[in-house]
Amino acid sequence: MKNKSALKITGIQIILFGLLVFGIYSCAPKSQSDPFWDGQNQQMVLDFEGEAVPATVKGINAKMELVSGKGVTQGTQALKLSFPGDHTEAGIMIKPETPIDASQFKHFCLVFDATNITDDGSSMQVFVVAKNEKGHSVRRSTVMPIGKTKTFYFELSGEYANKETGLRDDPIPWDNQSTQMRINGLKAKIDYSKIAAIKFYVSHIVSDRTVIIDNFRLVESPPIAEDYLVGIIDKYGQAAKNDFKDKITSDEQLKALADAELKQLADEGTMAGRSKFGGWADGPKLEGTGYFRAEKVDGRWALVDPEGYLFFSTGLANVRMANTTSFTGIDFKNDKVRYRDPEDVTPEDSRGMVKLDEDVTSTAYNAYPDRNKMFLGLPSY
């Protein structure tokens, strides 16, 4: 009987041990990184798995803390960064003793994971600057949604990363769940085979922000489709390869939508509480000068409309029409189109569209084939 009892206890112990192991395994944190990058050749830059924040990471007006749990995407730890809202800039500088050697890669991306855990539920714009050993760099930015763990990336070296395509930045090259960080400024041809520093930061935040970052790595870029930049803009100026609500497919649809919008505007009339120029009619009234201007109000700069009312402006500042003769890759051998009267003092941003006479359009040629292939439904010239 004693032996049977012992066997029973042993059996129960085995079952309990199995359940415990299963529970530990099932509760173990799973990678929250986008698996898209998993099959590519990778080089880890920082994984934050040590006992302390690496000495190569310096805080810039930011509190740094190694944490486990939420925000950890691979391994057991990640870096929590707390940014105070009373600084114009806060973040970290990753600066190894010797530059990171990325020469093993032909085309590659900087990839990292991040989770915005800000208490007040605010999204957060972040910036990343990768600097090579000669001090050259390009700044990238993106917006991090609240509460979600996302993978972020941008190409440091690639087939199109340094190629002049007429685009300030290129479209997303792959179908994945990661977020591509966008260029702030313009493209620049930079050799990133040796990376001297990586700066991750926020700028001019209005309140405290908190983010958890993990696994900064270099990843070999997957192949890009041959038609990546071919036929991407349709004749209405829309993304040709994507379908979305209210996408225009015919002239008749465009005209119908325009008529409906004009009718709605006419029916609604001027927005309530607005001046003739869209200013804040119920707000402070300053001197009306007949011009838009900027003026300090209670110690803060404000925009003022011609009637003296404060207003807020957001959107395109201008659409420059005077220098777009090769916008679609088509240029003209007749230099008349580029002539500028030396007595003309009108700023280029304020000039109207340059008229293309037949003696100009008859000299049209495809000056930039890669650019020209982006557009569908172009005029014959």
C-alpha angles and dihedrals in degrees: 000000000000091000092049091050090050090051091050092050091047090050091050090048091052092050092048091047090051092050090048092051091046090049093050091047095047092047095046111116113264122214111270093190119115103268088214090092098046098092095050129094106266140189118198115225099177130354099166093224096133129099093259140021105283115261088234089068115081123187121231108203087320136117112231125202134166110231140178130213119030114046095021106124102172128011121006105290142049136177119262115205123195115197119196116221095226097075129080089221135019133168143087137294117215106203118163121202089248125025117270108259108227096163092115089073127076096190119007147162136218105235131184140158126235141177123200107215098168109159098227093055096248125153116232135218111218133187131210125194121188113196125196125217091270092055096253118140149160123216121227130189142185141166119252115212119224120268099358126114108223138174115233129194148162133184118256093181127014149128091276102019093093099021120115105233099156089256123114086220132358127249121260105290099201138041104241143121094255126105118239112220112226129229117257103210122356138325117273131192103240131167106227097177086113116038114197100180145357120207121198115185152137125232132212096348114177097215140017117295132193128198136171116214129190144177109011103196144160113237130190109248115247117235116282120227115260091236092049094127099021119111096351097141122054126209091272093055094254132132099275097198097050129072119212142158115293094009109167115241103165143024089244092056091048092050092048092051091047092051091048092050093048090050092049091050091049092048094047096044123191116351113262115261093017132123124228089274097042096266126147101274093183093050134077115321116218130178113301108227099171090247137085111250146156122249137166114253117188089343096310129101114246137176114244125200124222091268093053099258123133117246142179122228128197132162137047114357093203144340106226109218103169100073104037101098092120096038092122095038093266115120133175130237091209103091091202087093089063098045116122122190105240088220093055109105097175110127112246091239089060099045120105127238115298108245114237109214121195091257086062101039091048088066094054119138137169100260096167111031095180090055093044092054090062093071132074126200098019122169114268095253 
